[in-house]
Amino acid sequence: MAGMKLLTELAFKNAKPRHKVYYLNDGGGLRLRCRPDGSKVWLFRFRVHGKESCLGLGVYPTISLFDARILTKEHMKTVSEGRNPTVVKKINKAKHVAQQAATFGTLAAEWIEHNLKIQKINNKPRWSAHHLERNAGLLRRYLLPQLAQLPITSIDEDFLFAVLKPLYDKGTQDSARRARAVAAQIFSYARATHRCTLNPARDMADKDYFQKPEVKHFTAIAQEAVPSLVAELNKTGTEQRLEPRTACGLLVALYTGLRDHSIRGATWAEIDFTKNLWVVPGERMKSGRAHKLPLPTQAITALQMLHPLTYRSPESFIFASNTKTGYMAENTLRLALHRLGHKVTVHGMRSLITDVLNENGFNADAIEKHLDHQEKNGVRRAYLRSEFMEERKRMMQWFADWCDQGEGLLRSNNVVSLQARR
């Protein structure tokens, strides 16, 4: 606006209403429109590709003369680039509205739905039920309470660090690290869908503060403590300290060696009481493969006792609960063991099965097949396709009897005859 006679703030302030609309020009396309009702609005007149247009800049004195001149310079630059300031303003406004609507919570929900829809080449879900439950749990407990309502573009690394640091400091380091990883995937999804440009959670991965915690292996229950645990779980009425579903879940975990998440999400349709067989769908197994488990009579008894309490249809959950997933919560079984005085993990029962069966001479391949372990040797895995079903039936019935009667009794009375039958 050099070389033009510019007006002063006082001139605009003292402009009085007239019978007709009139304008005060400041030069460079900037003018103030004064209406008979006393309202004053800044306008920017410009010409793009030979066509004259006008763009509103705001109401005076909310927008001062100084601010109006700055806006005018910005729009003049846009015009010099051959772009229409009115169109640019509408685009920027639409982007702003979209960014405000793109909250962390909204994108987290989209991210989960997106991953559930993606199928692998073999038409199996990309996420197992356990993976979905873990990610949803991390979001629900650690991220959404403070981030859900915030536009994702407003969340920077400092703020995210402030959210996760207390979680890490109180001793749940692994959960803090996992929550950061989930947040990084959500930001990555937001970038891929053009809702943000930065990924503060990924940048945090290289920071020294969130050190990886020392690996702690799953704690197994001592062999000599098993009979007393079984006796405790088989109590009924007022003597039983656990809910029937929880007691049954622990007995099933002990008698089958199935992983915690595969037990909790089971439906009655998976159990064949005529064949004493449990077939777990591949999407609920860590390996992604359907898994057949022969059920000892003790496991069948426990399930039959629970049947009247939770069976509504074949598709109903065995361990149904009033949770978001509809079945038993993630930490229920572990905390129940702690309540009974056993500071161990449910996963540790798999270690117990491995130790006891190997110590008593059972086929190592049958044990590994029963626990759904992946053979590390690719060549051997290609040829080792047997289910060892008959052997596993005898093996797991022996183990269930061992759990009920105690190691010493079975060593003296049953082991030799059972091994002879194998």
C-alpha positions as CSV (number, residue, x, y, z in Angstrom):
1,M,0.0,0.0,0.0
2,A,3.0,2.2,-0.4
3,G,2.4,5.5,-2.3
4,M,-1.3,5.5,-1.2
5,K,-2.9,8.0,1.2
6,L,-3.8,5.9,4.2
7,L,-6.5,6.9,6.7
8,T,-6.0,6.8,10.4
9,E,-7.7,4.7,13.1
10,L,-9.4,7.9,14.3
11,A,-11.1,8.4,10.9
12,F,-12.6,5.0,11.0
13,K,-13.6,5.4,14.6
14,N,-15.4,8.7,14.0
15,A,-17.3,7.5,10.8
16,K,-21.0,8.2,11.5
17,P,-24.0,6.4,10.0
18,R,-25.6,8.0,6.9
19,H,-28.9,7.5,5.1
20,K,-27.1,5.3,2.6
21,V,-24.2,2.8,2.7
22,Y,-20.9,4.4,2.1
23,Y,-17.2,3.3,2.1
24,L,-13.9,4.6,3.6
25,N,-11.0,3.4,1.4
26,D,-7.6,2.7,3.0
27,G,-5.9,1.7,-0.2
28,G,-4.6,-1.6,-1.6
29,G,-8.2,-2.9,-1.9
30,L,-9.0,-2.4,1.8
31,R,-12.1,-0.5,2.6
32,L,-14.6,-0.1,5.5
33,R,-18.3,-0.4,4.6
34,C,-20.5,1.8,6.8
35,R,-24.2,1.0,7.0
36,P,-27.1,3.2,8.1
37,D,-27.6,0.9,11.2
38,G,-24.1,1.9,12.4
39,S,-22.4,-1.4,11.6
40,K,-18.9,-1.3,10.1
41,V,-17.3,-4.2,8.2
42,W,-13.9,-4.5,6.6
43,L,-13.8,-5.5,3.0
44,F,-11.0,-6.5,0.6
45,R,-11.5,-5.9,-3.1
46,F,-9.4,-7.9,-5.5
47,R,-9.2,-9.1,-9.1
48,V,-8.2,-12.7,-10.1
49,H,-8.1,-13.8,-13.7
50,G,-9.9,-10.6,-14.8
51,K,-12.8,-11.1,-12.4
52,E,-13.4,-8.6,-9.5
53,S,-14.5,-10.1,-6.1
54,C,-14.8,-8.9,-2.6
55,L,-13.9,-10.7,0.7
56,G,-15.1,-9.8,4.2
57,L,-12.4,-9.4,6.8
58,G,-14.4,-8.9,9.9
59,V,-16.3,-6.3,11.9
60,Y,-14.8,-3.0,13.1
61,P,-13.6,-2.4,15.9
62,T,-13.3,-6.1,16.7
63,I,-10.9,-6.2,13.8
64,S,-8.7,-3.1,14.2
65,L,-7.2,-1.1,11.3
66,F,-3.8,-2.6,12.1
67,D,-5.2,-6.1,11.9
68,A,-7.2,-5.4,8.7
69,R,-4.0,-4.2,7.0
70,I,-2.1,-7.3,8.0
71,L,-5.0,-9.5,6.6
72,T,-5.0,-7.4,3.4
73,K,-1.3,-8.0,2.8
74,E,-1.8,-11.8,3.3
75,H,-4.6,-11.8,0.8
76,M,-2.7,-9.7,-1.7
77,K,0.0,-12.3,-1.6
78,T,-2.6,-15.0,-2.4
79,V,-3.9,-12.9,-5.3
80,S,-0.3,-12.5,-6.6
81,E,-0.1,-16.3,-6.7
82,G,-3.2,-16.5,-8.9
83,R,-5.4,-17.9,-6.2
84,N,-8.8,-16.6,-5.0
85,P,-8.7,-15.5,-1.4
86,T,-12.4,-16.4,-0.9
87,V,-11.8,-19.9,-2.1
88,V,-8.7,-20.3,0.1
89,K,-10.6,-19.0,3.1
90,K,-13.4,-21.5,2.6
91,I,-10.9,-24.4,2.2
92,N,-9.0,-23.4,5.4
93,K,-12.3,-23.1,7.3
94,A,-13.3,-26.6,6.2
95,K,-10.0,-27.9,7.2
96,H,-10.3,-26.3,10.6
97,V,-13.8,-27.7,11.1
98,A,-12.5,-31.2,10.1
99,Q,-9.6,-30.9,12.5
100,Q,-11.8,-29.9,15.4
101,A,-14.0,-32.9,14.6
102,A,-11.0,-35.3,14.3
103,T,-10.6,-35.9,18.0
104,F,-8.3,-38.5,19.4
105,G,-11.3,-40.5,20.6
106,T,-13.0,-40.4,17.2
107,L,-9.8,-41.5,15.4
108,A,-9.1,-44.2,17.9
109,A,-12.5,-45.7,17.2
110,E,-11.9,-45.4,13.4
111,W,-8.5,-47.1,13.8
112,I,-9.9,-50.1,15.6
113,E,-12.7,-50.5,13.1
114,H,-10.3,-50.2,10.2
115,N,-8.0,-52.9,11.6
116,L,-10.9,-55.3,12.2
117,K,-12.0,-55.0,8.6
118,I,-8.5,-55.7,7.1
119,Q,-8.2,-59.4,6.2
120,K,-5.0,-61.4,5.7
121,I,-4.4,-63.3,2.5
122,N,-5.8,-66.5,4.2
123,N,-9.0,-64.6,5.0
124,K,-8.3,-64.5,8.8
125,P,-8.7,-61.3,10.8
126,R,-5.6,-59.1,11.1
127,W,-6.3,-58.8,14.9
128,S,-7.0,-61.7,17.2
129,A,-9.7,-61.3,19.9
130,H,-6.9,-61.0,22.4
131,H,-5.1,-58.3,20.5
132,L,-8.3,-56.4,20.1
133,E,-9.1,-56.7,23.8
134,R,-5.6,-55.5,24.8
135,N,-5.6,-52.5,22.5
136,A,-9.1,-51.5,23.6
137,G,-8.2,-51.9,27.2
138,L,-5.1,-49.7,26.9
139,L,-7.1,-47.0,25.2
140,R,-9.9,-47.2,27.8
141,R,-7.7,-47.2,30.9
142,Y,-4.8,-45.0,30.0
143,L,-5.4,-42.8,26.9
144,L,-9.0,-41.9,26.3
145,P,-9.7,-40.4,29.8
146,Q,-7.5,-37.5,29.0
147,L,-7.2,-37.5,25.2
148,A,-10.6,-38.5,23.9
149,Q,-12.1,-35.1,23.5
150,L,-9.0,-33.3,22.2
151,P,-8.4,-32.6,18.5
152,I,-5.6,-34.8,17.5
153,T,-3.7,-31.9,16.0
154,S,-3.6,-30.2,19.5
155,I,-1.8,-33.1,21.2
156,D,1.9,-32.6,21.2
157,E,4.8,-34.6,22.6
158,D,4.9,-32.7,25.9
159,F,1.3,-33.3,26.7
160,L,1.4,-37.0,25.8
161,F,4.5,-37.4,28.0
162,A,2.6,-35.8,30.9
163,V,-0.2,-38.3,30.4
164,L,2.1,-41.4,30.3
165,K,4.8,-40.4,32.8
166,P,2.6,-41.0,35.9
167,L,1.6,-44.4,34.6
168,Y,5.3,-45.3,34.1
169,D,6.4,-43.9,37.4
170,K,3.9,-45.9,39.5
171,G,5.4,-49.2,38.3
172,T,3.3,-50.1,35.3
173,Q,6.1,-49.5,32.9
174,D,5.1,-52.2,30.4
175,S,1.5,-50.7,30.2
176,A,2.9,-47.2,29.7
177,R,5.1,-48.4,26.8
178,R,2.2,-50.4,25.2
179,A,-0.1,-47.4,25.5
180,R,2.5,-45.2,23.8
181,A,2.7,-47.7,21.0
182,V,-1.0,-47.7,20.6
183,A,-1.1,-43.9,20.5
184,A,1.6,-44.0,17.8
185,Q,-0.5,-46.3,15.6
186,I,-3.5,-44.0,16.0
187,F,-1.4,-40.9,15.0
188,S,0.0,-42.9,12.1
189,Y,-3.6,-43.7,11.0
190,A,-4.5,-40.0,11.4
191,R,-1.6,-39.0,9.2
192,A,-2.5,-41.6,6.6
193,T,-6.1,-40.2,6.4
194,H,-4.8,-36.6,6.3
195,R,-6.1,-35.6,9.7
196,C,-2.7,-34.6,11.2
197,T,0.9,-34.2,10.1
198,L,2.9,-35.2,13.2
199,N,3.3,-38.3,15.3
200,P,4.4,-37.2,18.8
201,A,4.0,-40.7,20.2
202,R,6.4,-42.2,17.6
203,D,8.9,-39.5,18.4
204,M,8.7,-40.5,22.1
205,A,9.9,-44.1,21.3
206,D,13.5,-42.9,21.0
207,K,13.5,-41.1,24.4
208,D,15.6,-42.5,27.2
209,Y,12.9,-42.0,29.9
210,F,10.6,-44.9,29.0
211,Q,13.2,-47.7,29.5
212,K,12.1,-51.2,28.7
213,P,11.4,-53.0,32.0
214,E,13.3,-56.1,33.0
215,V,11.6,-59.2,31.6
216,K,9.8,-61.2,34.2
217,H,8.8,-64.7,33.3
218,F,5.4,-66.0,34.2
219,T,5.3,-67.4,37.7
220,A,4.1,-71.0,37.9
221,I,2.3,-72.5,41.0
222,A,4.4,-74.9,43.0
223,Q,3.6,-78.6,42.3
224,E,3.0,-79.3,46.0
225,A,0.4,-76.4,46.2
226,V,-1.8,-77.8,43.4
227,P,-3.9,-80.3,45.4
228,S,-4.8,-77.6,47.9
229,L,-5.7,-75.2,45.1
230,V,-8.0,-77.7,43.5
231,A,-9.7,-78.5,46.8
232,E,-10.3,-74.7,47.3
233,L,-11.7,-74.3,43.8
234,N,-14.1,-77.3,44.3
235,K,-15.7,-75.9,47.4
236,T,-19.4,-75.0,47.1
237,G,-21.9,-72.8,48.9
238,T,-20.7,-70.4,51.6
239,E,-17.3,-72.1,51.7
240,Q,-16.5,-70.9,48.1
241,R,-14.8,-67.5,48.1
242,L,-15.0,-67.1,44.4
243,E,-17.8,-66.7,41.9
244,P,-18.8,-69.9,40.1
245,R,-17.5,-68.5,36.8
246,T,-14.2,-67.6,38.3
247,A,-13.7,-70.9,40.1
248,C,-14.6,-72.8,36.9
249,G,-12.3,-70.6,34.8
250,L,-9.3,-71.5,37.0
251,L,-10.2,-75.2,37.0
252,V,-10.4,-75.1,33.2
253,A,-7.1,-73.3,32.9
254,L,-5.5,-75.9,35.2
255,Y,-6.9,-78.9,33.4
256,T,-6.4,-77.7,29.9
257,G,-3.4,-75.4,29.8
258,L,-5.3,-73.1,27.5
259,R,-4.2,-69.4,27.5
260,D,-6.2,-67.0,29.7
261,H,-7.7,-64.9,26.9
262,S,-8.8,-68.0,24.9
263,I,-10.6,-69.3,28.0
264,R,-12.4,-66.1,28.9
265,G,-13.8,-65.5,25.4
266,A,-15.1,-69.1,24.9
267,T,-18.7,-69.8,23.8
268,W,-20.7,-72.9,24.6
269,A,-20.8,-73.8,20.9
270,E,-17.0,-74.7,21.2
271,I,-17.6,-77.4,23.7
272,D,-18.7,-80.9,22.6
273,F,-19.8,-82.7,25.7
274,T,-20.4,-86.0,23.8
275,K,-16.8,-86.2,22.6
276,N,-15.3,-84.4,25.6
277,L,-13.7,-82.0,23.1
278,W,-13.1,-78.3,23.0
279,V,-12.4,-76.7,19.6
280,V,-11.1,-73.1,19.9
281,P,-11.5,-71.1,16.6
282,G,-8.3,-69.8,15.1
283,E,-9.2,-66.1,15.6
284,R,-9.1,-66.7,19.4
285,M,-5.7,-68.5,19.4
286,K,-2.4,-66.8,19.6
287,S,-1.1,-69.0,16.7
288,G,-4.2,-68.1,14.6
289,R,-4.9,-71.8,14.1
290,A,-8.0,-73.6,15.3
291,H,-7.0,-75.8,18.3
292,K,-8.6,-79.0,19.5
293,L,-8.3,-79.9,23.2
294,P,-9.4,-83.2,24.8
295,L,-11.1,-82.5,28.0
296,P,-10.5,-84.6,31.1
297,T,-13.6,-85.6,33.1
298,Q,-12.8,-83.0,35.8
299,A,-12.9,-80.1,33.2
300,I,-16.2,-81.5,31.9
301,T,-17.7,-81.6,35.4
302,A,-16.7,-78.0,36.1
303,L,-18.2,-76.8,32.8
304,Q,-21.4,-78.8,33.3
305,M,-21.9,-77.2,36.7
306,L,-21.5,-73.7,35.2
307,H,-23.8,-74.5,32.2
308,P,-27.1,-73.7,33.9
309,L,-25.8,-70.3,35.0
310,T,-24.5,-68.9,31.7
311,Y,-26.0,-70.9,28.9
312,R,-28.6,-69.0,26.9
313,S,-27.7,-70.2,23.4
314,P,-24.8,-72.0,21.7
315,E,-23.3,-68.5,20.9
316,S,-23.4,-67.3,24.5
317,F,-20.2,-66.9,26.5
318,I,-19.3,-69.6,28.9
319,F,-17.8,-67.0,31.3
320,A,-20.3,-64.3,30.6
321,S,-20.0,-61.0,32.5
322,N,-21.3,-57.5,32.5
323,T,-18.3,-56.1,30.8
324,K,-17.9,-54.2,27.5
325,T,-16.8,-57.4,25.8
326,G,-19.6,-59.5,27.4
327,Y,-17.2,-61.9,29.1
328,M,-14.9,-62.1,32.1
329,A,-12.4,-59.2,32.5
330,E,-8.7,-59.6,31.7
331,N,-7.3,-59.7,35.3
332,T,-10.1,-61.7,37.0
333,L,-8.4,-65.1,37.1
334,R,-5.0,-63.7,38.1
335,L,-6.5,-61.7,40.9
336,A,-8.6,-64.7,42.0
337,L,-5.4,-66.7,42.4
338,H,-3.9,-63.9,44.5
339,R,-7.0,-63.8,46.7
340,L,-6.5,-67.5,47.4
341,G,-3.0,-66.9,48.5
342,H,-1.1,-68.0,45.3
343,K,1.0,-65.1,44.0
344,V,1.2,-66.6,40.5
345,T,-0.1,-66.0,37.0
346,V,-2.7,-68.0,35.1
347,H,-0.2,-68.4,32.3
348,G,2.1,-70.1,34.8
349,M,-0.2,-73.1,34.8
350,R,1.1,-73.9,31.3
351,S,4.6,-74.0,32.8
352,L,3.3,-76.4,35.5
353,I,1.8,-78.7,32.8
354,T,5.0,-78.7,30.9
355,D,7.2,-79.5,33.9
356,V,4.9,-82.2,35.4
357,L,4.3,-84.0,32.1
358,N,7.9,-83.9,31.0
359,E,9.1,-85.1,34.4
360,N,6.8,-88.1,34.1
361,G,8.0,-89.2,30.7
362,F,5.2,-88.1,28.4
363,N,5.8,-87.5,24.7
364,A,7.4,-84.0,24.4
365,D,5.8,-83.5,20.9
366,A,2.3,-84.3,22.3
367,I,2.9,-81.8,25.1
368,E,3.9,-79.1,22.7
369,K,1.0,-79.8,20.4
370,H,-1.4,-79.6,23.3
371,L,-0.1,-76.3,24.4
372,D,-0.3,-75.0,20.8
373,H,3.4,-74.2,20.7
374,Q,5.0,-73.5,17.3
375,E,7.8,-75.9,16.3
376,K,10.8,-73.6,15.7
377,N,12.5,-75.9,13.3
378,G,10.8,-75.3,9.9
379,V,11.7,-78.7,8.4
380,R,10.6,-80.6,11.4
381,R,7.4,-78.5,11.6
382,A,6.5,-79.5,8.0
383,Y,6.6,-83.2,8.9
384,L,5.2,-83.0,12.5
385,R,1.5,-82.7,11.6
386,S,0.0,-85.3,14.0
387,E,-2.6,-84.1,16.5
388,F,-1.5,-86.8,19.0
389,M,-5.2,-86.8,20.0
390,E,-5.4,-90.2,21.6
391,E,-2.2,-89.7,23.5
392,R,-3.2,-86.2,24.6
393,K,-6.5,-87.6,26.0
394,R,-4.7,-90.1,28.2
395,M,-2.0,-87.5,29.1
396,M,-4.4,-84.7,30.2
397,Q,-6.6,-87.2,32.1
398,W,-3.5,-88.3,33.9
399,F,-2.6,-84.8,34.7
400,A,-6.0,-83.9,36.0
401,D,-5.9,-86.9,38.3
402,W,-2.5,-85.8,39.4
403,C,-3.8,-82.3,40.2
404,D,-6.7,-83.9,42.3
405,Q,-4.7,-86.5,44.2
406,G,-1.3,-85.1,44.6
407,E,2.0,-86.0,43.0
408,G,3.2,-88.5,45.5
409,L,0.0,-90.7,45.3
410,L,0.1,-90.9,41.6
411,R,3.8,-91.7,41.4
412,S,3.2,-94.7,43.6
413,N,-0.1,-95.9,42.2
414,N,-0.8,-94.8,38.6
415,V,2.3,-93.6,36.7
416,V,3.7,-96.9,35.7
417,S,0.4,-98.3,34.4
418,L,-0.5,-95.1,32.5
419,Q,2.9,-94.9,30.9
420,A,2.7,-98.5,29.8
421,R,-0.5,-97.7,28.0
422,R,1.2,-94.9,25.9
